[in-house]
Structures are given as C-alpha cells and as structure tokens.
C-alpha cells in the first residue's frame, strides 16, 4: 500500500492536503481494459482545455491524423480544469489515466510520491538528458528537470522579461531600456509624473504583484545575487546577507515611492508606465491590442553587481507510473507535442521550445520574441515545492506589507522567512510519517 499526499490549489488560491491510498501493485496488475473487448490499446489522457480552449482545439485538430498513424490505439482525451483532482479520484478508484497534463509546480508533490514515471528518452531519440537537451532551445530543459530527472514533456513554456514603451523611452531622453534594477530606480525617479489632480501620468512601472508576482521576482532577484530562496539544508534563505542586499535594492522601487500601487497591466497598456515585467506568452495578446505606443522588449533587469537570471515556468504532459503502457503513452505525447507540432501549438499562443526551422518563422512574425528566446539561456525554475501556495502567500504578504509601508524590508523579510520555514518544517514532518 502506497500513501500519496498531494498539494492541491483551487482557483481561489486556497490549498489543502488530500491523502489518497491505493494499492499500486493491484492497479498495475489490473490495467485498463479495451472497450468492447477490441484489440485496441486504450490510452486515457486527462488534459486541460487551456485558455480559450487552446489545448482542446489544438489536439482535436490533430486527431484525424493520429487515428491514421495509431490505428490500434483507442485514445480517450478528457478535458477538465480540475484534471489533477479528477486524477486523484481515479487513482483512489483503481482506474487512473495514463497521461496527465499539469503545471510543473503543481506536480511536485506527486513527483516526490512516485506517481509519475520519468520520461522514456528513447521515444524522443535520446540516450541521455544531454542528448535531449540538444533538441531544445538552450536553457529550457534545465528549468524542467526535477532532482536530476525529467518527468514530463512540455506543452508550453514561458519565460519572463521586460516589455517597454519605446515612445515613452525616447521622449524621456533614453536610448535604451533599464538593464539593471538600479537603473530602474534611477530612471523611475526622473520620469515619475502626476497631473494637477495628483493622478500618475508617467511611472517606471505599476505594482508587479498585480501581474507577475513577487513570488516570481523575489527568488529571481536573490538568484541574481548568488543565493536561492532555500539553502542546501532546505531551510528558508531570505535572511542570508546576499538575499537581504538583493531584496533591499529591488524594494527601493517601493520604499522610495518610485513604483505606485497601481495595476501594472492596465497602466502599461494605457501608456502610463514605461515598463512591465511579463511572460513570453503575452506577446500574442499585446500585439493584437491597439496600444497607444510602439511596443518593445528587453531582458529582465539584473542587479548591477549580480548575474543575469530570469525565470521560466511550464505546463507539461506526465505519464503515470501506474500505466501499463508507458512507452506507448510517451509515443502519444510525442505525436501531439513533438518537434513537428511546435508550430501548430504556437498558433494558439503556446510555446514548446523545440529547436528547428519553425523558430525562424516565429522570429520573422514576432520579432519581440527574440529577447525572450535569449532569456531562456538565463532562466531558472519558479519555486518548486509541494507547499508552494503557502510559500507564495508568505512572499506576497511580505511584499504587500512593504508597499503599504506597514513594515520595513528587513521586518518583512524576517516575517516571511519565519512563515516559510514553518511551512518547510511542517512539510518535512509530513513526509516522514
């Protein structure tokens, strides 16, 4: 009997632990019977519909070809925004799916509990992760590896960088966008402006927590200064001198009143903010809007004395360790999301970072993508922990307290570090049971 503990998070941001007990050996022995006693092998795939049903539309557009190339496979793709919760119910009932589509960070607990099988590299023509890495845009595979193994193939990967208003930049007398947080602070002080009613008409950026959150930016800024959010002993690391230094510099944007507490997305789109930190997936949306300025993109700012680091995050397709047909499941995943399918997914604003000629078309159609593709070279994964919602909440609470002037940076970091350490201690105790 294997006890599997999962961290689940709902749309409202709430989270709960649910313990599912199942006899893995029994599931493996029983398997999934082909419907109607046919000779076809049944593969069940719990997927997500995607934004504007992008996943479902893309997969269904390929289904006719799939049936021709895999005539002996009965593929049952089921779409749900609660695919993980649905999978847990199926596990408890002894009839789990073969494939599950899930975000990397939501999969961490399941990975640690052995629910997912490592990728069968041979299906993708590789003998090692080093071989597979050559097929991807440099830097992308690194962000998907967990404890030295790869457990999913991506259905979309995004990386963060800096969007900016080229017209405002030129009007403000600058030839280049800010490359460092220190330059963000300096330029922000100089261009900040309000009208006669006290309303902001020009700022460096809006509050990032209204869009790309501090749970993305804090660990990234820390890494730029050579430390991570968690140390080698798996203890919260927000009080490390380098962490305090990095986050004090970054938070000068707020403590000095340079960045107002306004919506980053709307302020930028309305032409009132010079920059906005955003994900690569936003290019499609932004280029279709009638923005009142020329849009441009640049690398994510770094610390002046630090290294260049960005952050990437992904959704992917996992094969369950209980599947009787793991190799076939990986072949199904390859058919729908392999290199020859990257262009089709891109049409739905979903970027699968395979190398290939299709990238030339991407760059030709969307030159804004160039800085983002380059940013993958410097990307690291978002916070990956089974209890990431609690960790994220602690960071965002600390950022909110700083912005509202309720705590100094040092006070907020001390409280966040204490909260996060309590989360880590509780998780470690749970794992030992």
C-alpha positions as CSV (number, residue, x, y, z in Angstrom):
1,X,0.0,0.0,0.0
2,X,1.4,3.4,-1.0
3,X,0.2,6.6,0.7
4,X,0.3,9.5,-1.7
5,X,0.0,13.1,-0.4
6,X,-0.8,15.8,-2.9
7,X,-0.8,19.6,-2.5
8,X,-3.9,20.9,-4.3
9,X,-4.7,24.5,-5.1
10,X,-8.0,25.9,-6.3
11,X,-8.8,28.9,-8.4
12,X,-9.4,31.0,-5.3
13,X,-5.9,30.3,-4.2
14,X,-6.9,28.0,-1.3
15,X,-5.0,24.8,-0.8
16,X,-5.5,21.6,1.0
17,X,-3.8,18.3,1.6
18,X,-5.6,15.2,0.3
19,X,-4.3,11.7,1.1
20,X,-5.1,9.1,-1.4
21,X,-4.3,5.5,-0.6
22,X,-4.0,3.0,-3.3
23,X,-2.5,-0.4,-4.0
24,X,-0.2,0.4,-6.9
25,X,0.6,-3.3,-7.5
26,X,-3.1,-4.0,-7.9
27,X,-3.6,-1.2,-10.4
28,X,-0.6,-2.4,-12.4
29,X,-1.9,-5.9,-12.4
30,X,-5.4,-4.9,-13.4
31,X,-4.6,-2.3,-16.0
32,X,-7.2,-0.7,-18.3
33,X,-9.3,-2.9,-20.4
34,X,-10.0,-2.1,-24.0
35,X,-13.6,-1.1,-24.6
36,X,-15.9,-3.7,-26.0
37,X,-13.1,-6.3,-25.9
38,X,-11.4,-4.9,-29.0
39,X,-7.8,-5.5,-29.7
40,X,-7.1,-1.8,-29.4
41,X,-4.9,-0.5,-26.6
42,X,-6.7,2.2,-24.6
43,X,-4.8,5.3,-23.5
44,X,-6.6,7.7,-21.2
45,X,-5.4,11.3,-21.1
46,X,-6.7,13.8,-18.5
47,X,-5.9,17.2,-20.1
48,X,-6.8,20.8,-19.5
49,X,-8.9,22.7,-22.0
50,X,-6.5,25.7,-21.9
51,X,-7.1,29.4,-22.2
52,X,-9.8,29.9,-24.8
53,X,-9.9,26.1,-25.2
54,X,-6.4,26.3,-26.8
55,X,-5.3,22.8,-25.8
56,X,-8.5,21.1,-26.8
57,X,-8.7,22.9,-30.2
58,X,-5.0,22.1,-31.0
59,X,-5.3,18.4,-30.0
60,X,-8.6,17.9,-31.8
61,X,-7.1,19.4,-35.0
62,X,-4.5,16.6,-35.0
63,X,-6.9,13.7,-34.0
64,X,-7.7,12.5,-37.5
65,X,-4.0,12.1,-38.4
66,X,-3.4,10.4,-35.0
67,X,-6.0,7.8,-35.8
68,X,-4.4,7.0,-39.1
69,X,-0.9,6.7,-37.6
70,X,-2.0,4.8,-34.5
71,X,-4.9,2.7,-35.7
72,X,-4.5,0.2,-32.8
73,X,-4.8,2.9,-30.1
74,X,-8.1,3.9,-28.6
75,X,-7.2,7.4,-27.3
76,X,-9.6,8.9,-24.8
77,X,-8.8,12.6,-24.1
78,X,-10.8,14.1,-21.3
79,X,-10.7,17.9,-20.7
80,X,-11.2,19.5,-17.3
81,X,-9.9,22.5,-15.4
82,X,-9.7,20.1,-12.4
83,X,-7.7,17.4,-14.2
84,X,-5.4,16.7,-11.2
85,X,-8.3,16.4,-8.7
86,X,-10.0,14.1,-11.2
87,X,-6.9,12.0,-11.5
88,X,-6.8,11.6,-7.7
89,X,-10.3,10.3,-7.7
90,X,-9.5,7.9,-10.5
91,X,-6.4,6.7,-8.6
92,X,-8.5,6.0,-5.5
93,X,-10.9,4.1,-7.6
94,X,-8.2,2.0,-9.2
95,X,-8.7,3.3,-12.7
96,X,-6.1,6.1,-13.2
97,X,-5.3,7.8,-16.5
98,X,-2.2,7.0,-18.4
99,X,-1.3,10.7,-19.1
100,X,-2.0,13.8,-17.1
101,X,-1.4,17.4,-18.2
102,X,-0.3,19.6,-15.3
103,X,1.8,22.6,-14.4
104,X,5.3,21.7,-13.1
105,X,4.8,23.4,-9.8
106,X,1.5,21.6,-9.1
107,X,3.2,18.3,-9.9
108,X,6.0,18.4,-7.3
109,X,4.2,16.5,-4.5
110,X,3.2,13.8,-7.0
111,X,6.7,13.5,-8.3
112,X,8.1,13.1,-4.8
113,X,5.5,10.4,-4.1
114,X,6.4,8.4,-7.2
115,X,3.1,9.0,-9.1
116,X,4.9,9.9,-12.4
117,X,7.3,7.9,-14.4
118,X,10.5,9.6,-15.8
119,X,10.4,10.4,-19.5
120,X,11.3,7.5,-21.7
121,X,14.1,9.3,-23.5
122,X,14.4,6.6,-26.3
123,X,10.9,7.7,-27.6
124,X,12.4,11.1,-28.3
125,X,15.5,9.8,-29.9
126,X,17.8,10.4,-26.9
127,X,20.1,8.3,-24.8
128,X,20.6,10.8,-22.1
129,X,19.3,14.2,-20.9
130,X,22.3,15.7,-22.5
131,X,21.2,14.3,-25.9
132,X,17.6,15.5,-25.4
133,X,18.9,19.0,-24.4
134,X,20.3,19.5,-27.8
135,X,16.8,19.3,-29.3
136,X,15.6,22.2,-27.2
137,X,16.3,25.9,-27.1
138,X,19.3,26.4,-24.9
139,X,18.4,26.7,-21.2
140,X,14.9,25.4,-21.4
141,X,15.4,21.8,-20.4
142,X,17.3,22.9,-17.3
143,X,14.2,24.5,-15.9
144,X,12.2,21.3,-16.3
145,X,14.5,18.8,-14.6
146,X,13.5,17.8,-11.1
147,X,16.1,16.1,-8.8
148,X,18.1,15.2,-11.8
149,X,15.3,13.6,-13.7
150,X,12.8,14.7,-16.3
151,X,9.2,13.7,-15.6
152,X,7.3,15.5,-18.3
153,X,7.4,16.8,-21.8
154,X,6.3,20.4,-22.2
155,X,3.0,21.5,-23.7
156,X,4.0,25.2,-23.1
157,X,6.9,27.0,-21.5
158,X,7.1,30.7,-20.7
159,X,9.9,33.0,-19.5
160,X,9.7,36.4,-18.0
161,X,11.4,39.5,-19.4
162,X,10.8,43.3,-19.7
163,X,8.2,44.9,-22.0
164,X,8.7,48.6,-22.6
165,X,7.1,51.6,-24.2
166,X,9.6,52.7,-26.8
167,X,7.9,56.0,-27.4
168,X,8.0,57.0,-23.8
169,X,11.6,55.9,-23.5
170,X,12.6,58.2,-26.4
171,X,10.5,61.1,-25.1
172,X,12.2,60.7,-21.7
173,X,15.6,61.1,-23.3
174,X,16.8,57.5,-23.0
175,X,18.3,55.4,-25.8
176,X,18.0,52.0,-24.1
177,X,15.6,50.5,-21.5
178,X,16.9,49.9,-18.0
179,X,19.2,46.9,-17.8
180,X,19.5,46.8,-14.0
181,X,17.3,47.3,-11.0
182,X,19.5,50.3,-10.1
183,X,18.8,51.8,-13.5
184,X,15.0,51.1,-12.9
185,X,15.3,53.1,-9.7
186,X,17.2,56.0,-11.2
187,X,15.0,56.3,-14.3
188,X,11.9,55.8,-12.3
189,X,12.8,58.8,-10.0
190,X,13.4,61.0,-13.0
191,X,10.3,60.2,-15.1
192,X,7.7,59.9,-12.4
193,X,4.9,62.5,-13.0
194,X,1.4,63.4,-11.8
195,X,-1.2,65.6,-13.2
196,X,-2.9,68.6,-11.4
197,X,-5.3,66.2,-9.7
198,X,-2.4,64.1,-8.3
199,X,-3.0,61.2,-10.7
200,X,0.0,59.4,-12.1
201,X,0.6,60.0,-15.7
202,X,4.1,58.5,-16.1
203,X,5.8,55.9,-14.0
204,X,8.6,53.4,-14.5
205,X,6.1,50.5,-13.9
206,X,3.0,49.5,-11.9
207,X,2.9,47.2,-8.9
208,X,4.2,43.8,-10.3
209,X,2.1,41.9,-7.8
210,X,-1.0,42.9,-9.8
211,X,0.5,40.8,-12.7
212,X,3.8,38.9,-12.5
213,X,4.0,38.3,-8.7
214,X,6.7,38.8,-6.1
215,X,6.8,35.0,-5.7
216,X,8.4,35.0,-9.2
217,X,10.5,38.1,-8.7
218,X,11.9,37.7,-5.2
219,X,13.7,34.3,-5.8
220,X,14.9,35.7,-9.2
221,X,16.5,38.8,-7.7
222,X,18.0,36.6,-4.9
223,X,19.5,34.3,-7.5
224,X,20.9,37.3,-9.4
225,X,22.9,37.9,-6.2
226,X,24.1,34.3,-5.9
227,X,21.6,32.8,-3.4
228,X,18.4,30.9,-3.7
229,X,15.2,31.1,-1.7
230,X,16.1,27.8,0.0
231,X,19.6,26.8,1.1
232,X,21.4,23.5,0.8
233,X,19.9,22.3,4.0
234,X,16.4,23.1,2.7
235,X,15.9,26.0,5.0
236,X,14.3,29.3,4.2
237,X,17.1,31.7,3.0
238,X,15.5,35.1,2.9
239,X,17.7,36.4,5.8
240,X,21.0,35.5,4.1
241,X,23.0,38.7,3.7
242,X,23.0,38.5,-0.1
243,X,19.3,37.9,0.0
244,X,18.7,40.9,2.2
245,X,21.0,43.0,0.0
246,X,19.3,42.0,-3.2
247,X,15.7,42.4,-2.0
248,X,16.5,45.7,-0.3
249,X,17.8,47.1,-3.7
250,X,14.7,45.8,-5.5
251,X,12.3,47.0,-2.9
252,X,13.7,50.6,-3.2
253,X,11.3,50.8,-6.1
254,X,8.5,50.8,-3.5
255,X,10.1,52.2,-0.3
256,X,11.2,55.3,-2.2
257,X,7.8,55.8,-3.7
258,X,9.1,55.2,-7.3
259,X,6.5,52.5,-8.2
260,X,2.9,53.4,-7.2
261,X,0.5,50.8,-6.1
262,X,-1.4,50.7,-9.4
263,X,-2.3,47.9,-11.7
264,X,0.8,47.0,-13.8
265,X,-1.1,45.5,-16.7
266,X,-3.5,48.4,-17.2
267,X,-1.1,51.2,-16.5
268,X,1.3,49.8,-19.1
269,X,-1.3,49.2,-21.8
270,X,-2.7,52.7,-21.2
271,X,0.7,54.2,-22.0
272,X,1.3,55.5,-18.5
273,X,4.1,53.1,-17.5
274,X,7.5,52.8,-19.2
275,X,7.9,49.1,-18.5
276,X,6.1,46.0,-17.5
277,X,7.6,42.7,-16.4
278,X,5.7,40.0,-18.2
279,X,5.8,36.5,-19.7
280,X,6.6,35.5,-23.3
281,X,3.0,34.2,-23.8
282,X,1.7,37.8,-23.6
283,X,3.3,38.8,-26.9
284,X,0.2,37.4,-28.8
285,X,-2.2,39.4,-26.7
286,X,-0.2,42.6,-26.7
287,X,0.5,42.7,-30.4
288,X,-3.2,42.3,-31.1
289,X,-4.2,45.2,-28.9
290,X,-4.4,48.8,-30.3
291,X,-1.7,50.0,-27.9
292,X,-1.1,53.8,-28.0
293,X,2.7,53.3,-28.4
294,X,5.4,51.2,-30.0
295,X,5.9,48.0,-28.0
296,X,9.4,46.6,-27.5
297,X,11.0,44.0,-25.2
298,X,14.3,43.6,-23.4
299,X,16.0,41.3,-20.9
300,X,14.7,41.2,-17.3
301,X,16.7,43.7,-15.3
302,X,19.5,42.3,-13.2
303,X,21.4,43.6,-10.2
304,X,24.2,45.9,-11.1
305,X,26.8,43.7,-9.4
306,X,24.9,40.5,-9.9
307,X,24.5,37.9,-12.7
308,X,21.8,37.7,-15.3
309,X,18.9,35.4,-14.1
310,X,15.3,35.1,-15.3
311,X,12.6,32.7,-14.5
312,X,10.7,30.1,-16.6
313,X,7.6,28.1,-15.8
314,X,5.8,25.3,-17.7
315,X,2.9,23.0,-18.2
316,X,3.6,19.5,-19.3
317,X,2.4,16.0,-20.0
318,X,3.2,13.4,-17.4
319,X,2.9,9.6,-17.7
320,X,1.6,7.9,-14.5
321,X,3.8,5.2,-13.0
322,X,0.7,3.0,-12.8
323,X,0.2,3.0,-16.5
324,X,0.6,-0.5,-18.2
325,X,1.5,1.2,-21.4
326,X,4.1,3.8,-20.5
327,X,6.1,3.7,-23.7
328,X,3.0,4.0,-25.8
329,X,1.8,6.9,-23.7
330,X,5.1,8.7,-24.4
331,X,4.7,8.0,-28.1
332,X,1.2,9.6,-27.9
333,X,2.7,12.6,-26.2
334,X,5.4,12.8,-28.8
335,X,2.9,12.7,-31.6
336,X,0.9,15.6,-30.2
337,X,3.7,17.8,-28.8
338,X,6.9,16.7,-30.6
339,X,9.1,19.0,-32.7
340,X,7.0,18.7,-35.8
341,X,4.0,20.0,-33.8
342,X,5.6,23.1,-32.3
343,X,4.4,25.4,-35.0
344,X,0.8,24.2,-34.6
345,X,0.8,24.9,-30.8
346,X,2.4,28.3,-31.4
347,X,-0.7,29.3,-33.4
348,X,-2.6,29.0,-30.2
349,X,0.0,31.1,-28.2
350,X,1.6,28.0,-26.7
351,X,5.3,27.8,-27.0
352,X,7.0,24.4,-26.9
353,X,10.8,25.2,-27.0
354,X,11.9,22.7,-29.7
355,X,14.8,23.7,-31.9
356,X,14.0,23.8,-35.6
357,X,13.3,25.9,-38.7
358,X,9.9,26.8,-37.3
359,X,11.6,29.2,-34.9
360,X,12.7,31.3,-37.9
361,X,9.1,31.9,-38.8
362,X,8.4,32.8,-35.1
363,X,11.1,35.4,-35.1
364,X,10.1,36.8,-38.5
365,X,6.4,37.2,-37.4
366,X,7.1,38.2,-33.9
367,X,10.5,40.0,-33.5
368,X,9.5,40.7,-29.9
369,X,10.2,37.1,-29.2
370,X,13.9,37.4,-29.7
371,X,14.7,38.8,-26.2
372,X,12.6,36.1,-24.6
373,X,14.2,33.2,-26.5
374,X,17.6,34.6,-25.4
375,X,16.3,34.9,-21.9
376,X,15.9,31.1,-21.7
377,X,19.7,30.9,-21.5
378,X,19.5,32.5,-18.1
379,X,16.2,31.1,-16.8
380,X,15.8,29.1,-13.6
381,X,12.6,27.4,-12.5
382,X,10.0,29.0,-10.3
383,X,9.6,28.0,-6.7
384,X,9.1,24.2,-6.8
385,X,7.8,22.7,-3.5
386,X,4.6,20.7,-2.7
387,X,3.5,23.6,-0.4
388,X,4.3,26.4,-2.9
389,X,0.9,28.1,-2.4
390,X,1.8,28.8,1.3
391,X,5.3,29.9,0.3
392,X,3.9,32.2,-2.4
393,X,1.4,33.7,0.0
394,X,4.1,34.5,2.6
395,X,6.2,36.3,-0.1
396,X,3.2,38.2,-1.4
397,X,2.1,39.2,2.1
398,X,5.6,40.5,2.8
399,X,5.7,42.5,-0.5
400,X,2.2,43.9,0.3
401,X,3.4,45.0,3.7
402,X,6.4,46.8,2.2
403,X,4.4,48.5,-0.4
404,X,1.8,49.7,2.1
405,X,4.5,50.9,4.4
406,X,3.5,48.6,7.3
407,X,6.9,47.0,7.6
408,X,10.5,47.8,6.6
409,X,12.2,45.5,4.2
410,X,14.1,43.8,7.0
411,X,11.0,43.3,9.1
412,X,9.0,41.9,6.2
413,X,11.9,39.5,5.2
414,X,12.2,38.3,8.8
415,X,8.4,37.5,9.0
416,X,8.4,35.9,5.6
417,X,11.4,33.8,6.4
418,X,9.7,32.6,9.7
419,X,6.5,31.7,7.9
420,X,8.2,29.9,5.1
421,X,10.4,27.9,7.5
422,X,7.3,26.8,9.4
423,X,5.9,25.6,6.1
424,X,9.1,23.7,5.2
425,X,9.2,22.2,8.7
426,X,5.6,21.0,8.5
427,X,6.1,19.5,5.1
428,X,9.3,17.7,6.2
429,X,7.4,16.2,9.2
430,X,4.5,15.1,7.0
431,X,6.9,13.4,4.6
432,X,8.5,11.4,7.5
433,X,5.2,9.9,8.5
